[in-house]
């Protein structure tokens, strides 16, 4: 039994994947609570999908993926902001058009003859393929996100629960929205190499959405979200090891199961 529990972590690939899951769980679980509170799930998904062209270009020219992802996020954020100001078709429709266009452009670029092998990892991630440098970068970005959340905690509470009264309390909702958007972008950069362009939103929304069903206070929700994210990540790695399934997809599947269990538990408690 002990061997079965330890076997996935005997290899350096497994240990690095475990470290990546711990980083993703801590960052995504904590930030995800504010994404849920501020109803930014669609925005987070949009940014994650829209950065695909940047990732593909970075892969084509041999640049670090994180640089391509950062450039892609910048272009996506500007395009979404501009499109959202078009009143003729509505904010959500404009954003959907931009995201679809950028995702399609990324897929088109991926058809280039020069495209490196296994580019599908940009879509679905390769948590077992992270390097020591990837971990250091993810750790640094994660520390920035968690540190900023600690500093902004009270401000995020004030604006999130009473946006109308926030200016009277010395809080600027627009500045908070911008800061939260930057943190979401950084978290996407942390998670995209492990979970990929299409699955990154799972770790940013799933744990927090699950925790909201079983907790009532913000600190408890954040703690539960981090625990759910890390637990689901480890469960996904075990499934990947023993069932020979893709690591990112296995983690996303575990997060879905965790959400279903939390929702069922919440229904039972309320009943």
BAKEPA-106184 format. One line per 2 residues: number of its first residue (from 1); their letters; for each residue x, y, z of N, C-alpha, C. Coordinates in nm, 3 decimals, padded with zeros to 5 digits. Layout:
REM residues N
NUM) a) X:Y:Z:X:Y:Z:X:Y:Z; ...
END
This chain:
REM residues 271
1) xx) 00.083:-00.120:00.000:00.000:00.000:00.000:00.087:00.126:00.000; 00.191:00.123:00.086:00.280:00.239:00.092:00.352:00.260:-00.041
3) xx) 00.394:00.150:-00.104:00.460:00.160:-00.234:00.368:00.222:-00.337; 00.241:00.185:-00.335:00.145:00.239:-00.431:00.127:00.389:-00.412
5) xx) 00.135:00.435:-00.288:00.121:00.578:-00.260:00.246:00.657:-00.299; 00.362:00.593:-00.288:00.488:00.664:-00.311:00.542:00.651:-00.452
7) xx) 00.498:00.550:-00.526:00.553:00.525:-00.659:00.549:00.646:-00.753; 00.438:00.723:-00.757:00.436:00.837:-00.850:00.541:00.943:-00.821
9) xx) 00.593:00.946:-00.697:00.685:01.052:-00.659:00.830:01.006:-00.653; 00.859:00.885:-00.698:00.996:00.835:-00.695:01.080:00.891:-00.811
11) xx) 01.011:00.939:-00.912:01.080:00.992:-01.030:01.086:01.145:-01.022; 01.195:01.207:-01.068:01.202:01.354:-01.066:01.087:01.421:-01.140
13) xx) 01.037:01.358:-01.248:00.923:01.415:-01.321:00.802:01.424:-01.230; 00.778:01.318:-01.152:00.665:01.318:-01.062:00.680:01.421:-00.951
15) xx) 00.801:01.436:-00.900:00.824:01.534:-00.793:00.804:01.676:-00.844; 00.853:01.704:-00.965:00.832:01.838:-01.020:00.684:01.863:-01.048
17) xx) 00.614:01.761:-01.096:00.470:01.775:-01.118:00.398:01.802:-00.986; 00.439:01.734:-00.880:00.379:01.756:-00.749:00.403:01.899:-00.702
19) xx) 00.526:01.947:-00.719:00.557:02.085:-00.680:00.472:02.184:-00.760; 00.456:02.157:-00.890:00.373:02.244:-00.973:00.228:02.243:-00.926
21) xx) 00.177:02.128:-00.889:00.040:02.118:-00.839:00.023:02.197:-00.710; 00.122:02.190:-00.622:00.115:02.266:-00.497:00.111:02.416:-00.526
23) xx) 00.193:02.461:-00.620:00.195:02.603:-00.655:00.063:02.645:-00.720; 00.014:02.563:-00.813:-00.112:02.595:-00.879:-00.227:02.596:-00.780
25) xx) -00.227:02.500:-00.688:-00.335:02.492:-00.591:-00.338:02.611:-00.499; -00.222:02.652:-00.449:-00.217:02.766:-00.358:-00.257:02.895:-00.429
27) xx) -00.204:02.915:-00.549:-00.233:03.039:-00.623:-00.376:03.040:-00.675; -00.414:02.934:-00.746:-00.548:02.929:-00.806:-00.658:02.923:-00.703
29) xx) -00.638:02.847:-00.595:-00.741:02.837:-00.493:-00.770:02.969:-00.426; -00.664:03.042:-00.386:-00.682:03.170:-00.318:-00.740:03.276:-00.411
31) xx) -00.681:03.291:-00.529:-00.729:03.393:-00.622:-00.868:03.358:-00.675; -00.896:03.229:-00.691:-01.024:03.189:-00.745:-01.143:03.237:-00.663
33) xx) -01.125:03.253:-00.533:-01.235:03.302:-00.449:-01.277:03.442:-00.492; -01.178:03.525:-00.523:-01.211:03.661:-00.568:-01.265:03.660:-00.710
35) xx) -01.218:03.568:-00.793:-01.274:03.557:-00.928:-01.423:03.523:-00.920; -01.459:03.433:-00.828:-01.599:03.396:-00.811:-01.679:03.513:-00.753
37) xx) -01.626:03.579:-00.649:-01.697:03.691:-00.587:-01.722:03.804:-00.686; -01.621:03.833:-00.767:-01.631:03.945:-00.860:-01.690:03.903:-00.995
39) xx) -01.732:03.778:-01.005:-01.794:03.726:-01.126:-01.705:03.745:-01.248; -01.581:03.703:-01.235:-01.482:03.719:-01.341:-01.449:03.587:-01.411
41) xx) -01.530:03.483:-01.388:-01.499:03.353:-01.447:-01.494:03.362:-01.601; -01.589:03.431:-01.660:-01.591:03.443:-01.806:-01.470:03.522:-01.854
43) xx) -01.434:03.629:-01.782:-01.318:03.708:-01.821:-01.190:03.626:-01.811; -01.178:03.547:-01.703:-01.059:03.463:-01.687:-01.049:03.360:-01.799
45) xx) -01.161:03.298:-01.832:-01.161:03.200:-01.941:-01.127:03.267:-02.073; -01.181:03.387:-02.094:-01.155:03.459:-02.219:-01.007:03.490:-02.234
47) xx) -00.945:03.541:-02.127:-00.803:03.574:-02.134:-00.719:03.448:-02.158; -00.754:03.340:-02.089:-00.677:03.216:-02.104:-00.682:03.165:-02.247
49) xx) -00.799:03.168:-02.309:-00.813:03.117:-02.446:-00.750:03.213:-02.547; -00.760:03.344:-02.518:-00.715:03.442:-02.617:-00.564:03.455:-02.624
51) xx) -00.490:03.400:-02.527:-00.345:03.412:-02.533:-00.280:03.304:-02.620; -00.361:03.215:-02.680:-00.306:03.107:-02.761:-00.214:03.155:-02.872
53) xx) -00.247:03.262:-02.948:-00.154:03.305:-03.054:-00.016:03.338:-02.999; -00.010:03.402:-02.882:00.119:03.434:-02.823:00.199:03.310:-02.789
55) xx) 00.132:03.207:-02.737:00.200:03.082:-02.705:00.254:03.014:-02.831; 00.172:03.014:-02.936:00.214:02.948:-03.061:00.333:03.021:-03.123
57) xx) 00.327:03.153:-03.126:00.438:03.230:-03.183:00.567:03.205:-03.104; 00.556:03.201:-02.971:00.674:03.174:-02.888:00.731:03.036:-02.920
59) xx) 00.642:02.937:-02.938:00.689:02.803:-02.971:00.756:02.800:-03.109; 00.703:02.876:-03.203:00.758:02.877:-03.339:00.896:02.941:-03.344
61) xx) 00.917:03.047:-03.265:01.045:03.118:-03.272:01.143:03.069:-03.167; 01.100:02.975:-03.083:01.188:02.921:-02.981:01.204:03.008:-02.858
63) xx) 01.111:03.100:-02.836:01.115:03.187:-02.718:01.049:03.117:-02.600; 01.078:03.158:-02.477:01.010:03.100:-02.361:00.859:03.119:-02.372
65) xx) 00.786:03.014:-02.338:00.641:03.021:-02.350:00.581:03.130:-02.262; 00.643:03.154:-02.148:00.586:03.255:-02.058:00.591:03.394:-02.122
67) xx) 00.695:03.420:-02.203:00.701:03.549:-02.272:00.593:03.558:-02.378; 00.573:03.450:-02.452:00.465:03.448:-02.551:00.330:03.462:-02.486
69) xx) 00.312:03.393:-02.371:00.186:03.404:-02.300:00.161:03.545:-02.250; 00.266:03.611:-02.200:00.251:03.748:-02.151:00.214:03.842:-02.265
71) xx) 00.281:03.827:-02.380:00.248:03.910:-02.495:00.105:03.883:-02.542; 00.068:03.754:-02.545:-00.068:03.719:-02.586:-00.172:03.776:-02.491
73) xx) -00.143:03.774:-02.361:-00.236:03.832:-02.263:-00.252:03.982:-02.284; -00.141:04.049:-02.312:-00.147:04.194:-02.334:-00.234:04.227:-02.454
75) xx) -00.210:04.157:-02.564:-00.291:04.180:-02.684:-00.438:04.148:-02.657; -00.463:04.038:-02.589:-00.601:03.998:-02.560:-00.669:04.099:-02.470
77) xx) -00.599:04.146:-02.367:-00.659:04.241:-02.274:-00.696:04.371:-02.346; -00.607:04.420:-02.432:-00.635:04.542:-02.507:-00.752:04.521:-02.602
79) xx) -00.751:04.409:-02.673:-00.859:04.381:-02.769:-00.993:04.367:-02.699; -00.995:04.298:-02.584:-01.120:04.282:-02.510:-01.169:04.415:-02.457
81) xx) -01.077:04.499:-02.408:-01.116:04.630:-02.356:-01.175:04.718:-02.466; -01.113:04.715:-02.583:-01.164:04.795:-02.695:-01.299:04.742:-02.743
83) xx) -01.309:04.611:-02.759:-01.434:04.551:-02.807:-01.547:04.574:-02.708; -01.516:04.574:-02.579:-01.620:04.594:-02.479:-01.682:04.731:-02.482
85) xx) -01.618:04.825:-02.552:-01.672:04.962:-02.560:-01.761:04.981:-02.683; -01.787:04.875:-02.756:-01.874:04.887:-02.874:-02.019:04.863:-02.833
87) xx) -02.098:04.967:-02.817:-02.235:04.950:-02.766:-02.329:04.884:-02.866; -02.292:04.884:-02.993:-02.385:04.834:-03.095:-02.413:04.686:-03.079
89) xx) -02.315:04.608:-03.036:-02.336:04.463:-03.028:-02.333:04.410:-02.885; -02.299:04.495:-02.789:-02.299:04.452:-02.650:-02.164:04.400:-02.605
91) xx) -02.133:04.418:-02.477:-02.003:04.383:-02.422:-01.972:04.235:-02.435; -02.063:04.149:-02.390:-02.036:04.005:-02.392:-02.016:03.952:-02.533
93) xx) -02.099:04.001:-02.625:-02.087:03.956:-02.764:-01.954:04.000:-02.824; -01.916:04.125:-02.797:-01.790:04.177:-02.850:-01.672:04.097:-02.796
95) xx) -01.675:04.068:-02.667:-01.567:03.991:-02.606:-01.561:03.851:-02.667; -01.678:03.789:-02.685:-01.682:03.655:-02.744:-01.623:03.654:-02.883
97) xx) -01.651:03.758:-02.962:-01.596:03.767:-03.098:-01.444:03.777:-03.094; -01.393:03.862:-03.004:-01.247:03.880:-02.993:-01.180:03.749:-02.951
99) xx) -01.236:03.684:-02.850:-01.177:03.561:-02.799:-01.178:03.452:-02.906; -01.291:03.438:-02.974:-01.301:03.338:-03.079:-01.202:03.366:-03.192
101) xx) -01.188:03.494:-03.228:-01.095:03.530:-03.334:-00.951:03.497:-03.295; -00.913:03.531:-03.172:-00.776:03.505:-03.128:-00.750:03.355:-03.113
103) xx) -00.847:03.282:-03.062:-00.830:03.137:-03.050:-00.817:03.074:-03.188; -00.899:03.120:-03.283:-00.889:03.070:-03.420:-00.756:03.105:-03.484
105) xx) -00.706:03.226:-03.456:-00.575:03.267:-03.509:-00.465:03.177:-03.454; -00.474:03.147:-03.325:-00.375:03.057:-03.267:-00.378:02.920:-03.330
107) xx) -00.499:02.867:-03.354:-00.511:02.737:-03.419:-00.457:02.741:-03.561; -00.480:02.853:-03.631:-00.430:02.867:-03.768:-00.277:02.871:-03.770
109) xx) -00.218:02.946:-03.677:-00.072:02.953:-03.668:-00.013:02.816:-03.636; -00.088:02.738:-03.557:-00.039:02.605:-03.518:-00.030:02.509:-03.636
111) xx) -00.097:02.544:-03.748:-00.090:02.459:-03.868:00.035:02.484:-03.951; 00.119:02.578:-03.908:00.240:02.608:-03.983:00.331:02.486:-03.991
113) xx) 00.396:02.465:-04.106:00.489:02.350:-04.118:00.603:02.356:-04.017; 00.635:02.477:-03.970:00.744:02.492:-03.873:00.700:02.467:-03.730
115) xx) 00.572:02.439:-03.711:00.522:02.418:-03.575:00.594:02.300:-03.510; 00.649:02.317:-03.390:00.720:02.206:-03.325:00.624:02.096:-03.285
117) xx) 00.680:01.977:-03.269:00.599:01.863:-03.229:00.537:01.885:-03.091; 00.424:01.817:-03.068:00.355:01.818:-02.938:00.305:01.958:-02.901
119) xx) 00.269:02.037:-03.003:00.215:02.169:-02.973:00.081:02.160:-02.901; 00.017:02.040:-02.906:-00.110:02.024:-02.836:-00.094:02.047:-02.686
121) xx) 00.030:02.039:-02.637:00.052:02.065:-02.495:00.021:02.210:-02.459; 00.024:02.300:-02.559:-00.016:02.437:-02.532:-00.165:02.445:-02.501
123) xx) -00.242:02.353:-02.558:-00.386:02.352:-02.533:-00.421:02.280:-02.404; -00.357:02.166:-02.379:-00.397:02.081:-02.266:-00.290:02.069:-02.158
125) xx) -00.176:02.135:-02.177:-00.074:02.137:-02.075:00.008:02.009:-02.068; 00.115:02.017:-01.992:00.201:01.901:-01.969:00.262:01.916:-01.830
127) xx) 00.182:01.887:-01.729:00.226:01.907:-01.592:00.345:01.819:-01.559; 00.361:01.707:-01.632:00.473:01.618:-01.609:00.599:01.664:-01.682
129) xx) 00.586:01.767:-01.763:00.700:01.815:-01.840:00.759:01.946:-01.790; 00.715:01.994:-01.674:00.767:02.121:-01.625:00.913:02.103:-01.582
131) xx) 00.992:02.205:-01.606:01.134:02.202:-01.571:01.157:02.275:-01.440; 01.281:02.268:-01.391:01.316:02.341:-01.270:01.298:02.491:-01.290
133) xx) 01.334:02.539:-01.410:01.317:02.682:-01.440:01.169:02.720:-01.439; 01.084:02.633:-01.493:00.940:02.659:-01.491:00.890:02.671:-01.347
135) xx) 00.939:02.583:-01.261:00.897:02.585:-01.121:00.942:02.713:-01.051; 01.064:02.755:-01.078:01.113:02.879:-01.016:01.029:02.998:-01.061
137) xx) 00.999:03.003:-01.191:00.917:03.113:-01.242:00.776:03.107:-01.184; 00.718:02.987:-01.180:00.584:02.972:-01.125:00.583:03.010:-00.977
139) xx) 00.687:02.972:-00.905:00.695:03.008:-00.764:00.703:03.159:-00.744; 00.783:03.226:-00.829:00.797:03.371:-00.817:00.665:03.442:-00.848
141) xx) 00.601:03.402:-00.958:00.473:03.463:-00.993:00.366:03.432:-00.889; 00.366:03.308:-00.839:00.270:03.272:-00.735:00.290:03.352:-00.609
143) xx) 00.416:03.376:-00.571:00.444:03.456:-00.452:00.395:03.600:-00.470; 00.411:03.654:-00.590:00.361:03.789:-00.618:00.209:03.794:-00.603
145) xx) 00.142:03.694:-00.661:-00.005:03.692:-00.655:-00.053:03.678:-00.511; 00.003:03.585:-00.436:-00.041:03.562:-00.298:-00.006:03.682:-00.209
147) xx) 00.111:03.741:-00.231:00.148:03.859:-00.154:00.054:03.975:-00.181; 00.019:03.995:-00.308:-00.074:04.103:-00.343:-00.212:04.078:-00.284
149) xx) -00.257:03.954:-00.285:-00.387:03.921:-00.225:-00.388:03.950:-00.076; -00.277:03.922:-00.008:-00.269:03.951:00.135:-00.277:04.101:00.161
151) xx) -00.207:04.180:00.080:-00.208:04.325:00.097:-00.345:04.384:00.063; -00.409:04.331:-00.040:-00.535:04.388:-00.089:-00.658:04.324:-00.025
153) xx) -00.639:04.234:00.069:-00.752:04.155:00.121:-00.867:04.243:00.169; -00.841:04.339:00.254:-00.949:04.421:00.308:-01.015:04.504:00.199
155) xx) -00.933:04.558:00.109:-00.988:04.638:-00.001:-01.076:04.553:-00.092; -01.032:04.433:-00.122:-01.113:04.343:-00.205:-01.245:04.311:-00.137
157) xx) -01.243:04.294:-00.005:-01.367:04.268:00.069:-01.462:04.387:00.058; -01.410:04.507:00.080:-01.495:04.627:00.079:-01.560:04.646:-00.057
159) xx) -01.480:04.640:-00.163:-01.533:04.663:-00.297:-01.622:04.547:-00.341; -01.584:04.427:-00.306:-01.661:04.311:-00.349:-01.799:04.303:-00.286
161) xx) -01.811:04.345:-00.161:-01.939:04.332:-00.092:-02.021:04.460:-00.094; -01.960:04.577:-00.118:-02.037:04.702:-00.121:-01.968:04.800:-00.214
163) xx) -01.977:04.774:-00.342:-01.908:04.857:-00.442:-01.956:05.001:-00.438; -02.085:05.023:-00.415:-02.139:05.159:-00.418:-02.082:05.246:-00.306
165) xx) -02.059:05.187:-00.190:-02.009:05.264:-00.076:-01.858:05.267:-00.068; -01.789:05.191:-00.153:-01.643:05.181:-00.145:-01.572:05.315:-00.158
167) xx) -01.612:05.405:-00.253:-01.543:05.534:-00.263:-01.549:05.615:-00.134; -01.660:05.609:-00.063:-01.672:05.683:00.062:-01.578:05.630:00.168
169) xx) -01.535:05.505:00.152:-01.442:05.442:00.247:-01.298:05.449:00.198; -01.276:05.528:00.092:-01.140:05.548:00.043:-01.091:05.439:-00.050
171) xx) -01.183:05.361:-00.107:-01.145:05.254:-00.200:-01.196:05.286:-00.340; -01.110:05.273:-00.441:-01.148:05.301:-00.579:-01.180:05.170:-00.651
173) xx) -01.308:05.145:-00.681:-01.344:05.018:-00.747:-01.269:04.993:-00.877; -01.248:05.099:-00.958:-01.178:05.080:-01.085:-01.035:05.032:-01.062
175) xx) -00.966:05.091:-00.967:-00.828:05.050:-00.937:-00.824:04.906:-00.888; -00.924:04.869:-00.807:-00.930:04.731:-00.758:-00.956:04.634:-00.873
177) xx) -01.045:04.672:-00.964:-01.073:04.587:-01.081:-00.948:04.566:-01.165; -00.873:04.674:-01.186:-00.750:04.664:-01.265:-00.648:04.574:-01.196
179) xx) -00.632:04.595:-01.064:-00.536:04.514:-00.989:-00.575:04.366:-00.992; -00.704:04.339:-00.977:-00.750:04.200:-00.980:-00.730:04.139:-01.118
181) xx) -00.752:04.218:-01.222:-00.729:04.170:-01.357:-00.583:04.135:-01.382; -00.492:04.217:-01.329:-00.349:04.188:-01.342:-00.314:04.059:-01.269
183) xx) -00.370:04.039:-01.151:-00.342:03.917:-01.075:-00.397:03.794:-01.147; -00.513:03.807:-01.208:-00.568:03.696:-01.287:-00.475:03.662:-01.403
185) xx) -00.424:03.765:-01.470:-00.332:03.743:-01.581:-00.205:03.671:-01.533; -00.151:03.712:-01.418:-00.032:03.647:-01.364:-00.061:03.502:-01.328
187) xx) -00.177:03.477:-01.269:-00.214:03.340:-01.232:-00.228:03.252:-01.356; -00.280:03.308:-01.463:-00.291:03.232:-01.588:-00.153:03.193:-01.638
189) xx) -00.057:03.287:-01.628:00.080:03.255:-01.669:00.140:03.145:-01.583; 00.105:03.144:-01.454:00.153:03.039:-01.365:00.098:02.903:-01.410
191) xx) -00.031:02.900:-01.443:-00.100:02.773:-01.464:-00.094:02.720:-01.606; -00.068:02.806:-01.704:-00.086:02.764:-01.843:00.012:02.654:-01.885
193) xx) 00.134:02.653:-01.831:00.229:02.550:-01.873:00.192:02.413:-01.815; 00.126:02.413:-01.698:00.086:02.286:-01.640:-00.046:02.234:-01.692
195) xx) -00.143:02.324:-01.710:-00.278:02.281:-01.749:-00.315:02.320:-01.891; -00.237:02.407:-01.953:-00.265:02.440:-02.091:-00.367:02.550:-02.109
197) xx) -00.378:02.594:-02.232:-00.465:02.706:-02.269:-00.613:02.678:-02.243; -00.657:02.555:-02.262:-00.799:02.523:-02.251:-00.842:02.481:-02.111
199) xx) -00.750:02.435:-02.028:-00.787:02.380:-01.898:-00.748:02.470:-01.781; -00.678:02.579:-01.808:-00.627:02.662:-01.700:-00.739:02.720:-01.614
201) xx) -00.855:02.748:-01.676:-00.964:02.807:-01.599:-01.017:02.712:-01.492; -00.992:02.582:-01.509:-01.043:02.485:-01.411:-00.987:02.510:-01.272
203) xx) -00.857:02.537:-01.264:-00.795:02.555:-01.133:-00.822:02.695:-01.077; -00.866:02.788:-01.160:-00.896:02.923:-01.114:-01.040:02.938:-01.068
205) xx) -01.128:02.852:-01.115:-01.271:02.866:-01.082:-01.324:02.746:-01.004; -01.284:02.625:-01.046:-01.339:02.504:-00.986:-01.325:02.494:-00.835
207) xx) -01.205:02.510:-00.778:-01.190:02.497:-00.633:-01.270:02.599:-00.555; -01.270:02.724:-00.600:-01.345:02.828:-00.529:-01.495:02.804:-00.538
209) xx) -01.541:02.763:-00.657:-01.684:02.735:-00.672:-01.726:02.619:-00.583; -01.639:02.519:-00.570:-01.669:02.406:-00.482:-01.670:02.450:-00.336
211) xx) -01.569:02.529:-00.296:-01.558:02.574:-00.157:-01.676:02.660:-00.116; -01.733:02.732:-00.210:-01.844:02.821:-00.176:-01.967:02.743:-00.132
213) xx) -01.978:02.618:-00.174:-02.093:02.536:-00.135:-02.082:02.484:00.007; -01.962:02.481:00.063:-01.945:02.418:00.194:-01.891:02.513:00.300
215) xx) -01.874:02.641:00.267:-01.825:02.738:00.365:-01.913:02.862:00.362; -01.900:02.944:00.467:-01.982:03.065:00.477:-01.898:03.191:00.492
217) xx) -01.772:03.181:00.532:-01.687:03.296:00.554:-01.570:03.293:00.456; -01.521:03.413:00.421:-01.416:03.423:00.319:-01.289:03.348:00.358
219) xx) -01.233:03.366:00.479:-01.111:03.293:00.512:-01.128:03.141:00.502; -01.244:03.092:00.551:-01.269:02.947:00.542:-01.283:02.904:00.396
221) xx) -01.346:02.987:00.316:-01.362:02.955:00.174:-01.226:02.947:00.104; -01.138:03.042:00.135:-01.006:03.042:00.071:-00.925:02.919:00.113
223) xx) -00.931:02.886:00.243:-00.860:02.767:00.289:-00.914:02.641:00.225; -01.047:02.631:00.216:-01.107:02.513:00.154:-01.074:02.506:00.005
225) xx) -01.074:02.622:-00.063:-01.043:02.624:-00.206:-00.900:02.577:-00.233; -00.806:02.622:-00.150:-00.667:02.579:-00.166:-00.656:02.428:-00.142
227) xx) -00.723:02.379:-00.036:-00.718:02.236:-00.006:-00.779:02.153:-00.119; -00.892:02.200:-00.174:-00.957:02.129:-00.283:-00.869:02.129:-00.408
229) xx) -00.807:02.243:-00.437:-00.721:02.252:-00.555:-00.602:02.158:-00.544; -00.537:02.159:-00.428:-00.420:02.073:-00.409:-00.461:01.926:-00.407
231) xx) -00.568:01.896:-00.333:-00.614:01.757:-00.327:-00.654:01.703:-00.462; -00.726:01.785:-00.540:-00.766:01.741:-00.674:-00.645:01.727:-00.767
233) xx) -00.548:01.816:-00.750:-00.427:01.805:-00.831:-00.351:01.677:-00.804; -00.337:01.643:-00.677:-00.268:01.519:-00.641:-00.347:01.398:-00.690
235) xx) -00.480:01.401:-00.673:-00.564:01.292:-00.721:-00.550:01.276:-00.873; -00.542:01.389:-00.944:-00.525:01.384:-01.088:-00.391:01.323:-01.128
237) xx) -00.286:01.354:-01.051:-00.155:01.296:-01.080:-00.155:01.145:-01.055; -00.222:01.101:-00.949:-00.233:00.957:-00.925:-00.308:00.889:-01.041
239) xx) -00.417:00.952:-01.085:-00.494:00.895:-01.196:-00.409:00.889:-01.322; -00.332:00.995:-01.347:-00.245:00.998:-01.466:-00.141:00.887:-01.459
241) xx) -00.086:00.863:-01.340:00.021:00.763:-01.323:-00.033:00.622:-01.340; -00.145:00.592:-01.276:-00.194:00.453:-01.275:-00.287:00.421:-01.391
243) xx) -00.354:00.522:-01.447:-00.445:00.497:-01.558:-00.387:00.538:-01.693; -00.266:00.595:-01.690:-00.198:00.638:-01.812:-00.282:00.738:-01.889
245) xx) -00.334:00.837:-01.818:-00.412:00.944:-01.880:-00.331:01.073:-01.877; -00.375:01.171:-01.954:-00.306:01.300:-01.958:-00.314:01.369:-01.822
247) xx) -00.202:01.426:-01.778:-00.197:01.485:-01.646:-00.293:01.602:-01.629; -00.290:01.699:-01.723:-00.376:01.816:-01.711:-00.523:01.781:-01.715
249) xx) -00.561:01.693:-01.807:-00.700:01.651:-01.817:-00.744:01.575:-01.692; -00.655:01.494:-01.635:-00.688:01.419:-01.514:-00.712:01.514:-01.397
251) xx) -00.631:01.618:-01.386:-00.650:01.717:-01.279:-00.781:01.791:-01.298; -00.810:01.831:-01.422:-00.936:01.900:-01.449:-01.055:01.811:-01.416
253) xx) -01.046:01.682:-01.451:-01.153:01.588:-01.418:-01.172:01.574:-01.268; -01.060:01.569:-01.193:-01.069:01.560:-01.048:-01.134:01.684:-00.989
255) xx) -01.106:01.800:-01.046:-01.168:01.924:-00.999:-01.319:01.924:-01.022; -01.360:01.870:-01.136:-01.504:01.860:-01.165:-01.572:01.768:-01.063
257) xx) -01.509:01.655:-01.033:-01.565:01.563:-00.935:-01.570:01.627:-00.796; -01.468:01.705:-00.762:-01.466:01.774:-00.633:-01.580:01.875:-00.625
259) xx) -01.604:01.946:-00.735:-01.715:02.042:-00.734:-01.848:01.970:-00.717; -01.868:01.859:-00.789:-01.993:01.783:-00.777:-02.013:01.734:-00.634
261) xx) -01.905:01.685:-00.571:-01.916:01.637:-00.432:-01.947:01.751:-00.337; -01.882:01.868:-00.356:-01.908:01.982:-00.269:-02.051:02.033:-00.285
263) xx) -02.098:02.034:-00.406:-02.236:02.079:-00.428:-02.335:01.985:-00.362; -02.312:01.855:-00.375:-02.399:01.756:-00.310:-02.393:01.772:-00.158
265) xx) -02.273:01.794:-00.104:-02.259:01.812:00.040:-02.331:01.938:00.087; -02.322:02.045:00.006:-02.391:02.168:00.041:-02.542:02.151:00.042
267) xx) -02.595:02.075:-00.052:-02.739:02.049:-00.055:-02.783:01.972:00.067; -02.703:01.873:00.106:-02.736:01.791:00.224:-02.735:01.876:00.350
269) xx) -02.634:01.965:00.363:-02.623:02.049:00.483:-02.742:02.145:00.491; -02.778:02.205:00.380:-02.890:02.301:00.382:-03.022:02.229:00.409
271) x) -03.033:02.102:00.364:-03.156:02.027:00.389:-03.170:01.992:00.538
END
